[in-house]
Amino acid sequence: MALSGIQIYKLLPQTNCKDCGFPTCLAFAMKLAAKQVELSACPHVKDEAKAQLAEASEPPVRLITLTANGHEVKAGNEVVLFRHEKTFYNKPGFFLRVRDDQTADDIKAAVSAADSYMVNYVGRELMIDGFAVEAVKGDPAAFSAAIEAVRQVSHRPLILISRDPNVMAAGLRNVDGEHPLMYGADASNWQAMGDLAKQHGAALTVIAESLDGLADLATKLKEYGVPDLVLDPAARKLGTSLALNTQIRRLALRKNFRPLGYPVIAFPCDAEEAYEESMLAAHAIAKYAGFVVLDRFAPETAYPLLVLRENIYTDPQKPIQVQPGIYEINNPTPDSPVLVTTNFSITYFSVANEVESSGLPAWLLVADAEGMSVLTAWAAGKFDAERIAKSVKAFNVADKVNKKRIVIPGHVAVLSGEMEEELPDWEIRVGPREAVDLPAFMKQSL
């Protein structure tokens, strides 16, 4: 059972030293009981108390990590139902499914296309995380051959799908040294699958059509010595999976019900139509899936799902930022203009993409505004003449240009007078308010 805040407090040093960031040990204990802080925040807790506090400090959803050849996919370790409460930590992994009844060439072609796909989204690389190999024939040799075909073109983590322990054993021999996810264990095979999971150090999916069934199997496997589990409530319809996924997450977080404190796997790939698969995948991203298995790959359907995942799993308390500095766009020369913006990623890429697509060369000075957009940063006092001037000097912009001319965003035209005082040797120009108007402004005014 979870410890209450008062029980946790009794195990703490009770010095009220504030080193944890809270005014009292009791306040810290209450936060620890609510899963809102980690035990490591207290540097003075005694070793003998740590064991007793382990359950209280352990995240309610166990962290599961799949690894292969330097790649890894993490799921779990979540502490909130809703992102705005704190944040979601580990994005659901996207896995493309192939089957052992496909030819080796077909498997390689499908895997190669997905493996090579990567798109840059506001400075972040979006890609497929791994592959799921399903045993359809029931033949250990065929399953092993399919895994080998995948491994010839990709080294990303795998989900191995078969409920036959003999077939699964053959597949696992192909991935020695990796940490895959086995799918899966049900009421009829859980001991044999548990033996394989322990032998190969693999995570194991628990399959049942009810929450009671999932909890019962998860408890048995944990006691059997298999700690890394993933849950499949065997729901493939939108309404049913929404209800079960939410109940699993709520019971794990709100009730601290450990038998359901594991990531969930979703199978949009079982949908008959492509549009339905995309819809179910989007639902799985939003509603608590840790692993999402897809049957179809195309850039036009993968991109929106990857962007949705990125947006939901971005910490709302930490704006996406780029590194402050001076950036070259279209091979600028010493005669090219210097444009200024903030280090909020969306702002940076809006400006950079507009200028780059125009073909016009420019220096783009990105000032540290703590990840805020232009207007927000200006209103908060994080993007002013002094900060911009410091950036000009810190990044030696004057050494890169012949003509000291700098363009500030139109939204902060009010800064032009102060800029002239901070940079008396520079010509201060006020640019347009919107990034889309930059190319025309540069052609006509610079």
N, C-alpha and C positions, 0 to 999 in steps of 0.2 A: 504494500500500500504506500501511497505517496505521503511524505511527511508534511505536516502543517507548518505554517510560518513560525509558530511558537516553538514547535519541536526543532526546527532548523536553528532558530535563535539560540536555543540551549546548547547547540553544538558549535556555535561560533565563538570567537575570542571574547566578544562582548566588551571591547575596548572603545568602541565608537571613534575609531581613528580616522575615519572618512577616506582611507586609502582606496576603498572600493568605488568611491564616487557618490556614496549616499551618506546622509548626516548621522545615521545610527546603524548599529548592527541589526536592530529589529527591522528597520526599513529595508535593508539588504535582504534579510531573511524572507520578508514578505514578497519581494520581487523574485527571489529564487524559487519560492513555492509556486509562484505564478508562471514560472518558466520564462521570465522576461530578462534574466541575466544568467551568466555562467558562474559556476563556483570559482573558477580561476580568477575572477575579479577580486577575490579576497586573498591577499598575499600571506595572511597570518594564520589561516586555518590549519590546525594540527593534522598530522598524517592519520592518526587514529580516528579522527572525525570524518576524514574524506571518504572512507569506505561507507560509513553510515549515511553520508550525504550524497553518495553516488547516484542513487535513484532520483533524488530531488533535483540534482543538477543535470541529469541526462535528458536530452531532448525527447519529447514525447513520441516523435516519429524517428525511428532508427535510421542512421545514415548508411546507405548501401552504395558501394563503389565498385563499378565494373572496370577492369583494366585489361589492356592488351598492347604490348609493344610501345609503351610510352604514352598511349592514349588512355583517357579515363572518362567515365560518365558517373556522376554522382546524383543520387536521389534521396529524399528524406531530409532529416535534420530540421524539419519545419516546426515552428512554435506558434503560429497564428492561423486562424481561419481566413482572415481577410488581410490583404496586402497592406492596407492603410493602417492596420494596427501596429505593424512594425515593418516587416518585409518578408518576402519569400526568398529562400536562400539558394536552392538548387533547381535549376531549370529541368523540366522533364526531358529525358533523352529520346531523340527520334531514331527509330530503327526501321530499315527497309527489309521486308520479308522476301526470302527466296525459298524454293522448295527442292527437295532432292529428286523430284520427278522431272525437273527441268534439265536440259542438257548443260554440260559444263560451259559451253560457249555462251548460252543464254544467261546463265548465272553470272559469268564474268562480265558480260555486256551490261547487265542491269546494275551490278555492284560498281563497276568502273564509272558509269555515268553519275551515280549518286556520290561516290567517293570523291570524285574530282570537282563536285559542285561546291563553290564557295562564293559568297557575295559580301561585299563590305557595306555595312549599314551603320551610319554615324560612327565610324571608326571601329566597329566591332565585326568580326568575321562570323558569318552565319553559315552553318553547314549541317549535314546529316551526321549523327553521332556514332552510328554503328549499324549492324545487320543482324537480322533474325533468320536462322536457318531452320526450316521445319521438315521433320521426317514424315513424308506422306506414304512412302512405299513400305515402311516397316522393316526395312532391310538395313542392318548395321553398316554394310559396305557402301550402300548408296548414300546414307547419311554422312559417313566419313568422307566420301568423295565430294559431296556438295560443300562441306566445310573447307576441304582442301581447295576447291575452286574459288571460294570466297577469299581465302588467304593468299591466293596467287595474285590478287589485285588490290586487296585492302588489308590493313592491319588494325582496323578499329575494333572496339569491343563487340562481343557477340551475345545474342540470346539463342540458346539451343532449345528447340521445341520438339519434345517427344515425351509421351507418358510411359513408354516401354523402357524399363531400366537397361535392358541389353543394348538397345539402340542408342540410348543416351550414353552408356559407357563407351561405346565405340566413338561417338562424337567427342567426348571429353578427352580422349587420348590424343586428339588432333590439336588440342589447345592447352597442353601441359605448360605450366608457367604463367598462364593467364588467369584472370578471375572473371569468368563469364556468368551469365544468369541462366539457370536451368529452368525449363518450363515443361512439366511441373509435377508437383506432388498432390495427389488427391487421397481420398479415404482408402483406396485399394492398393496404393503403391508407395505410401509415404515413407515407410521404413527403408525400402530399397533405394529410393531417391535420396533419403537422408544419408545413407551410407556413402553414396556417390558424392554428395555435396561435401561431406567431411573429408573424403579421400582426396578430392581435387581442389578443395578450398574455394568452392563455387557458392554463389548465392542461389537460393531455391525459391521458386514460386509456389505458393499454396493456392489450391483451386477448390472452391466450394460455392454452392449456389445460395448460401445464407450466411449471415454474419455469425451465427452460432457455429456453423460448420467451419468457417474460416478461423474463428477464435480457438476452437477445439484442436484443429490441425496445427495451428501456429504454436499453441502451448505444448503439444506433443513433440513437435520438432525442436523447439527450443530446449526442452528437457532432454531430448535425445542428443543434444550437442550441436545443433545447427542454428547459429545465432543470426545469420544474414538471410532474412526472408522478405519476400515480396508477395503482395496479396492480389488475387484475381477473384472478384466476386462473381465471375462468369455472367456478367450482364452485358449484353451487346446492344440493347435498345437505349435510346437517348434518355427517356424518363427514368427507367430503372437504374441505369448507371449513375445518373445524376443523384438519385436518392441514396443509393448505396455508398457511392464515393463520399458524399457529404456526411453520411452517418459514420462511416469509418473515421474520417478526419475529426469529426466532432467528438466521438467517443475517445479517441486517442488524446485530443488536446484538452477538452473540457472535463472529461471524467478520468483522465490518466489511465485508460484501460489498455494495459500493456499488450495483451494478446492481439490487439488491432493496431499497435503502434509501429506500422511498417509502411513503406511506399506501396502504391497501387500501380498495377500495369493495365493498360487499355489496348484494345484491339480494333481500332477503326478499320483495319484491313479486312475485317470480315464483312464489311458493307458490300452490297451488290453493285452499287453505282458509285462512280468517282465523286460526284457532288456530295453524296451521303458520307463517304469516307472523310472528305475535307471537313464537313460539318461536325462529325463525331470527333475528329482530331482536334478541332478548335475547342469543342466542349471539354475534351480530356485535358487540354492545356489549362483551361480556366478553372476546372474543377478537380484539381488534386491528383492527377495522374503523375507518377514518377517516371514511367517508361511508356512510350507510345509507339505501337507497331503499325507501320503503313505497308500497303501492298502495291502502291503506285508511286512512281517518282516522275515529276516533271517540274522544271524550274518555275513555271507559272503558278503551280499549286503549292510547291514547297516554300517559296518566298513569303507569301502572306502568313503562312503558319509559323515560320521562323521569326518573322517580325512580331507577330502577336505574342509569341513566347518571350521574346526579348523585352517587349513593352511591359508585360505582366510581371516578369521577374527582374525588372530594374528596381532598385531600392528607391522608393518614393522620397526618402529623406536625403538622397545623394544624387544630385543632378549628374547626368552623363557629361563628362568633361574631356577636353583634349589638352594636351600639354601646351602651356604657354610658350611662345617663341616666335620666330620669324620664319614664315613658310614661303617657298617659291612656287609660283603658279605660272605655267607656260614659259618656263625658262626666262625669268626677268633679267634685264640688263641694268646697269647703273642709272639709266634714264627712265626706268619704269617707275610708276607711282607706288606709294606705300599706302595700303588700306588698313584700317584698324577695326577690330571686332573683339568680342569677348570669347572666353574659352568654353562656353556652353556648346556642346557638340552639334546640336541642331542648327544653332546660329552659325557656327563655323562652317559646317558643310553646306548650308544654304548659300553663304557668300562664296565659298571656294568653288562649288559646283557651277554657279552662275558665271563666275569669271573664267573658269576653265573651259566651259562649253563655248564661250564667246571667242576663245583663241587669243585673248588679249593678255600680254604678260603683266604681272604685278607681284609686288611683295605684300604678303598678308601678315600683319603684326597681330598676334593673338595675346591679349592682355589677360592676366589672372584676375578673373571676376568671381572666383569661387563657384564656377559652374553655372552662373546665372546668365540669362539673356540680357540684351543691351538695356532695355527699359527697366527691367527688374533690378539689374545691378546698379544702374544709375540711381534709382529710387532708394536703394539700400546703402548708397554711399560706397559701393564696391567698384564702380567704373567712373572715375573722375579724371580731371586733368592731371593731377599729381600721379595717379597710378599709370596712366598712359605714358606720361613723360618718363617715369621710372622704367617702363618696359622698353621705350625707345633707347634709353641709355644702357639698360642691362643686356640687351641683345645686339648692341653695337650697330644699330640700324644706319647711323650716319656714315659708317664705313662702307656700306653696300651701295650707296646712291650718290650720284653727282649733284642732283638738285634736291634740296631738303624740302620736300613737299609731302604732306601727310593728309589723308582723307579720313574724317571721322564720320560715324553714322549720322544720318539726318535726324534721327530721334533724339540725339543729344547735341543738337546745334548750339544749345545754350552754353556748352563747354568751350566754344571757340575762343572767346576772350581769355578765359583762364589758360587755355592751351598756349596762346601767344605769350603769356607771361612765363609759363613753365618751359616753353621751347622757343625762346626769342629768335633763334636763328632759322626757324622753320616756317614755311608757308602753310597755314592751316586752311584746309578746304572742307566744306560741309558737303557730304555725299547725299544720296537719296535715302529715303526712309526704308525702302524695301530692297532686298537683295536682287530681286528680279529686274530692277531698274539700273543696276550697276553697269552692265555693258553699254547701254546707251549713254549714261553719264560719262563713262570713261572715254568713249569715242568723241563726244561733243565738248567735254570740258577739260580733259587732261592731255 
